[in-house]
Amino acid sequence: MKVIGDTATIYNYEVSVFGEDLCASDSRKPVSVQVNPYFDTDLIKVEGKDSICAGESTSLTVTADEVVNPVFHWYLTPDTDEPVNPEYIVSDAKSSTLTTGSLLNDTTFYVTVEGENYCEDKTNKKAVKITVHPLPKWDENALPDIIACAGGIGTQCDSGSPADSVGIIFQGNINGNPGIHADAYLC
């Protein structure tokens, strides 16, 4: 049956049955068809850590308050129906929570929702970007020797400004004193 009308509402029809070797009946049965609107994916709320370091994983949870019994759909691209798969993610593609595996680069997933009172709008998927920060690349052999004096620890940068350097935090046991904490800079 094709529903004539594109407005989200309830349409009432009368249905009768007929066909080959069947006579049409004069009695018809009323049928109501509920046409639901598409959900505006901008209203999907995202919670969780969307900024991680390379090699880490994260979990994001989405909600859509207005949707009755929501079912979420996660996709790899905005313009296809390709759902997320276990190679990229560790949770169910229809779950409200997306748990990634280890990510090395910025990754964007796309989510939609449907429920009893809304239809899924596959043409308007919400982008959920996870920013992946690279790990520092440095040669451990290039670290300077640390000389600690009573009351302090550190190195001086040639530029004279720690703002042009990479901060290193030292914690631990220095000269038998546990719990010493000091900042130093690698230029």
N, C-alpha and C positions, 0 to 999 in steps of 0.2 A: 504494500500500500504506500503510495506517495502522499506525503502530507503537504498540502498547499498552504503556504504561509511561512514566513521566516521570523515571525515575532515569537518570542518566548512566552508561551501561554498554554492553555489547555484547549484543544480542539475537540469538538464532539462530532461524531460521524455515526451513520447507521450502516450496518453491514448485513449483506445477505449472501448466501452461497448458491452458486450455480456452476455448471460446467458441462462437459461432454457427458451425455447420457443422464444428466441431472436437470430437472426443471427448476427454474427460479422460484423461490418462495416469496409469497406476498409479505411474510413477516420478516422484519429486520430487527437486528439486535443493536442497541446503542453501544458505541465504543468511544472511550475518551483517550485522546493521545496528548500526553504532556510533552511539550517541546521546551527543552532547557536552553538557557543561554550558554555561551562560551565563557569560561572564567578568565578574568583579566589577570594574567600571570604577574603583572607588576604588584599585585596584592599578596603574592606569596612571600612569606617572611622567612629569612634564612638566619640561623643561629649556629655558632661554632667558630672554630679557628680557621680563617681563610688566608692566613699568611704563615708559612712554615719554612723550615730549612730543607735544603736538598737531602733526599733520602728519608725524610720523615713522612708519616701518613697523617691524615686528619679525618675527623667526622663532622659533617654538617647536617643539621636537622632543619627541615622545612615544615611550615604550617600554613594553612589557609583557613582562617577562622570561619568564613562564611559558607564553606563547603560541608555538606552533611555526608559523613562517612567518606572522607577523602581517600583517593588512591593516587599516589604520585608516580610519575613516569620520568626516569632519568635517561638522557640521551647524550651521545658523544658529539653530535653536530646540531646546528640550529635548523638545518634545512633537509634532514633526512629522518627516517623512522628508525635509525640504527640505535638500539638501546645500549646502555653501558653493559659491559660483560666482565666476567671474572678476571680477565687479563689486566683490566684497568682499575677495578673496584671490587671490594670484598663483600658488599651487601646486595640485597635483592633490588633489581631495577625498578620495582614498584613500591619500594619502601620510602618512608618519610625521612629516613636517615641514610645518607651516603657516607660510607667509610672507604676511603681510598687505600690503595696499597702505597708502597714507597714511590714518591714523586720526585723527579729530577728537574723538571721544568715547569713553568707556569702552565696550568691546565684549566680549561673551562669546560664545565659540564652544563647541561641544559635540562630544565625541569618543567613539567606541566602537571596539572591536577585535574581530576574529574571526580564527580560524586553523584549523589542522588538528585541534587538540584542544579548541577552544572556539568557541561560537556567539556572534554579535553580540547584545547585549541592548539593543535600541532603546528600551526602557522605562526604562533606567537609564544615561543618558548622563553622562559626566563633564564638568562645567562648567570651562572654561578662560577666566578673565577677564583681559583686558588693560586695565590702568588707564592712562588718557590724561590727563596733566596739562596744564592750559591754559598757553598762553604768556602772559607778563606783558602787561598792557594799560597803556601809559603814553604820554604825549605827549613825543616827543623834544624839542620846543620848551620843555618844562617843566623840563628838566635845568638845574641851576645851573651857572654858569660855574665852572670849576675854577681855583683859584689855588694854584700850587705854590711852596712855599718850600724852600730847601735843607734836606734831612733829613726832609721830610714832605709829605703831601698829604691833603686831606680836607675834610669839611664837618661842621658841628655841627648836630644835630637840635634843634628847639625843645623837644621833650619831654625832652631830655637823655639819652635812652636809645636806643642803636642797635637794641635789641630791637624797638622799635615802627616800624622803618623797613625799607626794602628795600636790601639790600647791593648795591653796585656795585664791581666789581673793575676797576681801571685798570691797563693794562700798555702799555708802549711807550716812546717817546722823549719825555722831558720836559726842556726846556732843553738839548737836545743830548746828554743822557745816555741811551743805549739800555738797554733791559732793566729799567727801573725798574718796580716792582710796588707798588701801594698799594691799600688798601681805603678806600672812602668810603660814605656812606649817603645815600640819597634819602628825605627824610621826607615 
